[in-house]
Amino acid sequence: MAMETTEGTTSATAHEKAAALRALHVPGSPLVVPNIWDAASARAVEAAGFPVVATGSAAIASMLGYDDGEAAPAGEMLAAVTRIVRAVGVPVTADMERGYGQKPAELVARLASAGVAGCNLEDSDPRTGEMVDADEQAAFLGAVRAAAVDAGVDLVINARVDPYLHGTGTPSERLAESVRRGRLYLRAGADCVYPIFATEAEDIRALAGEIDGPINVLFRPGTPSIGELAALGVARVSFGPGLYRVVQAHTARMLAAVRSGNSPYPPDAAG
């Protein structure tokens, strides 16, 4: 049942938001999440009609003045996520890299306190790029799921699978390892598998067909269109730090115009 907030508006409970987020992962009709970096960009995504807000760790880290790769302190990252959750009414899923060094119970408690409905957790070391042993990562994901159950928290876990980004071997070997890891992580308690940097249509089709669970694809230049990804069986499409980088590049162009004594605004801009 929905509850009333202090402002008098209706807000879904944490369990309702997690259930809604999980239900939106439909192979062939993907959840599209343009990843954001602050409360203003979160509100823009909500206003544009998207049913979920997803944070991007690289974008938030940069916004806070840190590099990606868990260089931002966990407290600062979670404070930023908390502000984003407060700013919107839709479910928020947070990119938590590999947990910022927190134990599963602590991670779950802090995510619950922030009010998020889901999180991304990756299987390479954010500081070195080295792949984490698959069984070790499965145990970590299982511990996060168990901690959530013990705490009475519903959390949608998106398990990032990194062989295409940090793995070794031939393309077919990276595909096979991504499938192996994805199946393992789903059995451990993940809800969705995120083989980041998988870009070839045939690989994506194989991942969607062989992992036996919802998959998330990163949309970037060179990736099939969103419609094509849907036809390939994808259940979620993310943008990572891509939109943030485009916005920053546009800002740099406006600043260059100002520095040159020109107007940064288009001719038809409102005052």
NORMO-V463218 format. One record per residue. N is the residue number from 0. D_LAST is the distance of its C-alpha to the last C-alpha in Angstrom with 1 decimal. Layout:
BEGIN
N/D_LAST + N/D_LAST
END
This chain:
BEGIN
0/44.1 + 1/40.5 + 2/40.1 + 3/37.9 + 4/35.6 + 5/35.2 + 6/31.9 + 7/33.8 + 8/32.3 + 9/34.7 + 10/35.2 + 11/37.7 + 12/40.4 + 13/40.7 + 14/43.5 + 15/41.7 + 16/38.7 + 17/41.1 + 18/43.1 + 19/40.0 + 20/38.9 + 21/42.5 + 22/42.7 + 23/39.7 + 24/41.6 + 25/43.1 + 26/44.6 + 27/43.4 + 28/40.4 + 29/38.5 + 30/36.1 + 31/33.0 + 32/31.3 + 33/28.2 + 34/29.0 + 35/26.5 + 36/26.4 + 37/24.8 + 38/23.9 + 39/20.3 + 40/21.5 + 41/24.4 + 42/22.3 + 43/20.3 + 44/23.8 + 45/25.0 + 46/22.1 + 47/22.8 + 48/26.3 + 49/28.4 + 50/31.4 + 51/31.9 + 52/29.9 + 53/31.7 + 54/31.1 + 55/31.8 + 56/33.9 + 57/32.9 + 58/29.2 + 59/29.7 + 60/32.1 + 61/29.7 + 62/26.9 + 63/29.7 + 64/30.7 + 65/33.9 + 66/35.4 + 67/36.3 + 68/40.0 + 69/40.3 + 70/39.3 + 71/37.0 + 72/39.2 + 73/39.9 + 74/38.7 + 75/35.3 + 76/34.9 + 77/36.1 + 78/33.9 + 79/30.8 + 80/32.3 + 81/33.0 + 82/29.4 + 83/28.4 + 84/31.1 + 85/30.0 + 86/26.4 + 87/27.5 + 88/30.2 + 89/31.5 + 90/34.2 + 91/33.4 + 92/35.6 + 93/35.6 + 94/36.6 + 95/39.2 + 96/40.7 + 97/44.4 + 98/44.0 + 99/43.3 + 100/47.0 + 101/47.3 + 102/50.4 + 103/49.9 + 104/50.5 + 105/48.0 + 106/45.4 + 107/45.8 + 108/45.7 + 109/42.5 + 110/40.8 + 111/42.1 + 112/40.7 + 113/37.3 + 114/37.5 + 115/37.2 + 116/38.9 + 117/39.7 + 118/39.8 + 119/40.4 + 120/43.4 + 121/44.4 + 122/47.9 + 123/47.5 + 124/47.4 + 125/43.7 + 126/44.9 + 127/47.3 + 128/46.6 + 129/50.2 + 130/51.0 + 131/52.4 + 132/55.7 + 133/55.1 + 134/57.6 + 135/56.1 + 136/52.6 + 137/54.1 + 138/55.8 + 139/52.5 + 140/50.7 + 141/53.7 + 142/53.6 + 143/50.0 + 144/50.8 + 145/53.9 + 146/52.0 + 147/49.5 + 148/52.4 + 149/54.1 + 150/51.1 + 151/50.4 + 152/47.1 + 153/45.9 + 154/44.1 + 155/43.2 + 156/44.2 + 157/42.8 + 158/45.3 + 159/43.9 + 160/46.6 + 161/46.3 + 162/49.0 + 163/46.6 + 164/44.7 + 165/47.5 + 166/50.7 + 167/53.4 + 168/55.6 + 169/55.2 + 170/52.5 + 171/55.1 + 172/56.0 + 173/52.5 + 174/52.1 + 175/55.4 + 176/54.5 + 177/51.1 + 178/53.0 + 179/55.6 + 180/53.2 + 181/51.1 + 182/54.1 + 183/55.3 + 184/52.0 + 185/51.9 + 186/55.5 + 187/54.5 + 188/51.9 + 189/48.6 + 190/46.8 + 191/45.1 + 192/45.7 + 193/43.0 + 194/44.6 + 195/41.6 + 196/41.4 + 197/43.6 + 198/42.0 + 199/44.9 + 200/45.2 + 201/49.0 + 202/48.7 + 203/46.1 + 204/48.4 + 205/51.3 + 206/49.4 + 207/48.4 + 208/51.9 + 209/53.9 + 210/52.2 + 211/52.9 + 212/49.8 + 213/46.0 + 214/44.3 + 215/40.8 + 216/39.6 + 217/36.8 + 218/34.5 + 219/33.8 + 220/34.0 + 221/37.4 + 222/37.9 + 223/38.8 + 224/36.0 + 225/35.5 + 226/37.5 + 227/40.3 + 228/40.3 + 229/40.8 + 230/43.7 + 231/45.2 + 232/45.4 + 233/42.6 + 234/41.7 + 235/38.5 + 236/35.9 + 237/34.0 + 238/31.4 + 239/32.4 + 240/30.1 + 241/28.9 + 242/25.4 + 243/24.9 + 244/26.0 + 245/23.8 + 246/20.7 + 247/22.2 + 248/22.8 + 249/19.2 + 250/18.1 + 251/20.8 + 252/19.5 + 253/16.0 + 254/17.9 + 255/20.2 + 256/17.5 + 257/16.3 + 258/20.0 + 259/20.6 + 260/18.2 + 261/15.9 + 262/12.3 + 263/12.4 + 264/9.6 + 265/10.9 + 266/10.6 + 267/9.3 + 268/6.5 + 269/3.8 + 270/0.0
END
